[in-house]
Amino acid sequence: MIVAKEWTENLLRLHGRDKEIAKETSSIIHDDEYWTDVTIVSSVFDPLVKVFRMVDSDDKVMGFFVRGYGSCNEEYKETLERR
């Protein structure tokens, strides 16, 4: 998106604070540290999202929750051991 022709053309039309915000956004997205942080956040939240999807039901879900919680803990441990 940031390297697209439309982004560059739009950036040329911006003025003042809007232009500063657009440049800062571009700078953040091009920063390797940003993407490292995104990977870490994703590795933390992915297991939680899986559990939430399993328990998103009107049925009795306690068994799913307990299994999902255990699975979530295992994924966290594996992720932390890889770092």
MDAnalysis code that builds the backbone (N, CA, C; Angstrom):
import MDAnalysis as mda
import numpy as np

u = mda.Universe.empty(249, n_residues=83, atom_resindex=np.repeat(np.arange(83), 3), trajectory=True)
u.add_TopologyAttr("name", ["N", "CA", "C"] * 83)
u.add_TopologyAttr("resid", np.arange(1, 84))
u.add_TopologyAttr("resname", ["MET", "ILE", "VAL", "ALA", "LYS", "GLU", "TRP", "THR", "GLU", "ASN", "LEU", "LEU", "ARG", "LEU", "HIS", "GLY", "ARG", "ASP", "LYS", "GLU", "ILE", "ALA", "LYS", "GLU", "THR", "SER", "SER", "ILE", "ILE", "HIS", "ASP", "ASP", "GLU", "TYR", "TRP", "THR", "ASP", "VAL", "THR", "ILE", "VAL", "SER", "SER", "VAL", "PHE", "ASP", "PRO", "LEU", "VAL", "LYS", "VAL", "PHE", "ARG", "MET", "VAL", "ASP", "SER", "ASP", "ASP", "LYS", "VAL", "MET", "GLY", "PHE", "PHE", "VAL", "ARG", "GLY", "TYR", "GLY", "SER", "CYS", "ASN", "GLU", "GLU", "TYR", "LYS", "GLU", "THR", "LEU", "GLU", "ARG", "ARG"])
u.atoms.positions = np.array([
    [0.826, -1.189, 0.000],
    [0.000, 0.000, 0.000],
    [0.874, 1.258, 0.000],
    [1.862, 1.285, 0.854],
    [2.683, 2.491, 1.007],
    [3.513, 2.776, -0.240],
    [3.859, 1.765, -0.982],
    [4.665, 1.981, -2.188],
    [3.797, 2.130, -3.437],
    [2.506, 2.048, -3.275],
    [1.598, 2.178, -4.419],
    [1.627, 3.604, -4.976],
    [1.394, 3.693, -6.256],
    [1.374, 4.985, -6.939],
    [0.309, 5.904, -6.335],
    [-0.842, 5.327, -5.994],
    [-1.945, 6.117, -5.427],
    [-1.538, 6.755, -4.089],
    [-0.786, 6.016, -3.270],
    [-0.348, 6.551, -1.978],
    [0.563, 7.756, -2.212],
    [1.523, 7.594, -3.102],
    [2.470, 8.671, -3.391],
    [1.758, 9.895, -3.950],
    [0.832, 9.676, -4.869],
    [0.087, 10.801, -5.442],
    [-0.742, 11.508, -4.383],
    [-1.358, 10.737, -3.510],
    [-2.161, 11.334, -2.445],
    [-1.276, 12.099, -1.466],
    [-0.096, 11.555, -1.171],
    [0.835, 12.214, -0.259],
    [1.236, 13.593, -0.784],
    [1.397, 13.700, -2.095],
    [1.769, 14.986, -2.696],
    [0.665, 16.028, -2.546],
    [-0.575, 15.576, -2.436],
    [-1.709, 16.497, -2.305],
    [-1.951, 16.937, -0.861],
    [-1.368, 16.232, 0.103],
    [-1.601, 16.552, 1.508],
    [-0.765, 17.747, 1.943],
    [-1.239, 18.417, 2.993],
    [-0.536, 19.577, 3.530],
    [-0.580, 19.546, 5.048],
    [0.383, 20.194, 5.643],
    [0.391, 20.389, 7.090],
    [0.430, 19.091, 7.878],
    [-0.412, 19.033, 8.890],
    [-0.441, 17.901, 9.823],
    [-0.770, 16.586, 9.121],
    [-1.675, 16.620, 8.148],
    [-2.031, 15.393, 7.418],
    [-0.817, 14.792, 6.722],
    [0.002, 15.638, 6.145],
    [1.200, 15.163, 5.452],
    [2.196, 14.566, 6.447],
    [2.329, 15.200, 7.617],
    [3.220, 14.689, 8.659],
    [2.755, 13.308, 9.129],
    [1.459, 13.156, 9.339],
    [0.904, 11.876, 9.792],
    [1.134, 10.798, 8.739],
    [0.927, 11.127, 7.480],
    [1.126, 10.164, 6.398],
    [2.590, 9.731, 6.313],
    [3.521, 10.664, 6.447],
    [4.934, 10.326, 6.406],
    [5.333, 9.468, 7.594],
    [4.825, 9.794, 8.772],
    [5.119, 9.007, 9.973],
    [4.561, 7.593, 9.848],
    [3.354, 7.468, 9.303],
    [2.748, 6.158, 9.079],
    [3.612, 5.332, 8.141],
    [4.051, 5.935, 7.072],
    [4.911, 5.255, 6.110],
    [6.216, 4.813, 6.769],
    [6.787, 5.668, 7.581],
    [8.031, 5.360, 8.272],
    [7.862, 4.170, 9.219],
    [6.765, 4.139, 9.954],
    [6.496, 3.039, 10.881],
    [6.343, 1.728, 10.129],
    [5.582, 1.751, 9.049],
    [5.308, 0.523, 8.299],
    [6.569, -0.020, 7.629],
    [7.501, 0.836, 7.288],
    [8.751, 0.382, 6.677],
    [9.788, -0.080, 7.715],
    [9.518, 0.134, 8.980],
    [10.459, -0.210, 10.045],
    [10.397, -1.700, 10.381],
    [11.545, -2.376, 10.352],
    [11.605, -3.807, 10.664],
    [11.147, -4.106, 12.100],
    [11.452, -3.213, 13.028],
    [11.052, -3.425, 14.428],
    [9.524, -3.486, 14.558],
    [8.825, -2.690, 13.786],
    [7.356, -2.715, 13.785],
    [6.863, -4.108, 13.426],
    [7.429, -4.699, 12.375],
    [6.976, -6.021, 11.928],
    [7.373, -7.117, 12.906],
    [8.484, -6.949, 13.599],
    [8.852, -7.887, 14.660],
    [7.810, -7.835, 15.770],
    [7.409, -6.625, 16.149],
    [6.380, -6.465, 17.181],
    [5.041, -7.051, 16.738],
    [4.697, -6.853, 15.477],
    [3.448, -7.414, 14.948],
    [3.470, -8.939, 15.052],
    [4.603, -9.539, 14.748],
    [4.741, -10.992, 14.837],
    [4.559, -11.471, 16.272],
    [5.149, -10.760, 17.217],
    [5.015, -11.136, 18.627],
    [3.564, -11.026, 19.082],
    [2.925, -9.923, 18.766],
    [1.524, -9.739, 19.160],
    [0.647, -10.815, 18.532],
    [0.896, -11.112, 17.283],
    [0.124, -12.141, 16.593],
    [0.316, -13.501, 17.251],
    [1.544, -13.824, 17.639],
    [1.791, -15.128, 18.263],
    [1.122, -15.228, 19.628],
    [0.889, -14.102, 20.284],
    [0.191, -14.106, 21.576],
    [-1.309, -14.244, 21.375],
    [-1.861, -13.540, 20.408],
    [-3.309, -13.510, 20.254],
    [-3.899, -14.642, 19.426],
    [-3.119, -15.239, 18.526],
    [-3.643, -16.337, 17.703],
    [-4.233, -17.478, 18.532],
    [-3.518, -17.979, 19.558],
    [-4.114, -19.050, 20.368],
    [-5.397, -18.615, 21.085],
    [-5.444, -17.365, 21.529],
    [-6.656, -16.871, 22.188],
    [-7.839, -16.820, 21.226],
    [-7.584, -16.386, 20.023],
    [-8.640, -16.326, 19.009],
    [-9.179, -17.723, 18.724],
    [-8.287, -18.709, 18.671],
    [-8.732, -20.090, 18.464],
    [-9.663, -20.539, 19.578],
    [-9.304, -20.234, 20.827],
    [-10.153, -20.601, 21.967],
    [-11.494, -19.886, 21.867],
    [-11.486, -18.610, 21.583],
    [-12.739, -17.850, 21.481],
    [-13.644, -18.406, 20.387],
    [-13.053, -18.819, 19.285],
    [-13.861, -19.404, 18.209],
    [-14.473, -20.734, 18.638],
    [-13.707, -21.520, 19.414],
    [-14.227, -22.807, 19.866],
    [-15.402, -22.632, 20.831],
    [-15.343, -21.610, 21.673],
    [-16.383, -21.444, 22.690],
    [-17.505, -20.522, 22.229],
    [-17.425, -20.002, 21.026],
    [-18.462, -19.108, 20.498],
    [-19.664, -19.934, 20.041],
    [-20.479, -20.324, 20.995],
    [-21.607, -21.198, 20.693],
    [-22.659, -21.058, 21.781],
    [-23.876, -21.424, 21.449],
    [-24.940, -21.441, 22.439],
    [-24.970, -22.762, 23.202],
    [-24.204, -23.727, 22.730],
    [-24.144, -25.028, 23.389],
    [-23.290, -24.937, 24.653],
    [-23.284, -26.041, 25.421],
    [-22.428, -26.113, 26.596],
    [-20.979, -26.174, 26.107],
    [-20.161, -25.285, 26.617],
    [-18.825, -25.152, 26.058],
    [-17.702, -25.336, 27.075],
    [-18.017, -25.678, 28.301],
    [-16.961, -25.752, 29.310],
    [-15.864, -26.744, 28.907],
    [-16.229, -27.895, 28.361],
    [-15.234, -28.870, 27.915],
    [-14.355, -28.301, 26.828],
    [-14.963, -27.592, 25.877],
    [-14.184, -26.953, 24.820],
    [-13.232, -25.920, 25.408],
    [-13.747, -25.174, 26.372],
    [-12.941, -24.117, 26.972],
    [-11.731, -24.703, 27.685],
    [-11.936, -25.754, 28.456],
    [-10.833, -26.361, 29.192],
    [-9.787, -26.910, 28.227],
    [-10.232, -27.601, 27.184],
    [-9.285, -28.116, 26.184],
    [-8.590, -26.971, 25.452],
    [-9.365, -25.964, 25.113],
    [-8.800, -24.812, 24.399],
    [-7.794, -24.061, 25.248],
    [-8.098, -23.927, 26.538],
    [-7.190, -23.240, 27.446],
    [-5.874, -24.001, 27.537],
    [-5.967, -25.324, 27.639],
    [-4.760, -26.143, 27.681],
    [-3.960, -26.026, 26.400],
    [-4.655, -26.050, 25.282],
    [-4.007, -25.910, 23.975],
    [-3.339, -24.544, 23.853],
    [-4.011, -23.531, 24.333],
    [-3.492, -22.166, 24.286],
    [-2.198, -22.078, 25.100],
    [-2.193, -22.671, 26.287],
    [-0.986, -22.659, 27.116],
    [0.164, -23.371, 26.423],
    [-0.112, -24.479, 25.779],
    [0.926, -25.223, 25.066],
    [1.527, -24.376, 23.944],
    [0.669, -23.683, 23.201],
    [1.174, -22.842, 22.112],
    [2.027, -21.698, 22.639],
    [1.615, -21.118, 23.778],
    [2.422, -20.047, 24.384],
    [3.793, -20.571, 24.769],
    [3.829, -21.744, 25.410],
    [5.104, -22.326, 25.826],
    [6.003, -22.561, 24.623],
    [5.447, -23.123, 23.548],
    [6.234, -23.384, 22.349],
    [6.773, -22.086, 21.752],
    [5.918, -21.071, 21.733],
    [6.334, -19.788, 21.173],
    [7.470, -19.174, 21.991],
    [7.339, -19.227, 23.308],
    [8.366, -18.644, 24.166],
    [9.677, -19.429, 24.100],
    [9.589, -20.748, 23.940],
    [10.799, -21.558, 23.841],
    [11.570, -21.279, 22.554],
    [10.848, -20.889, 21.496],
    [11.505, -20.577, 20.222],
    [12.250, -19.258, 20.267],
    [11.957, -18.414, 21.210],
    [12.579, -17.080, 21.280],
    [13.821, -17.097, 22.106],
])
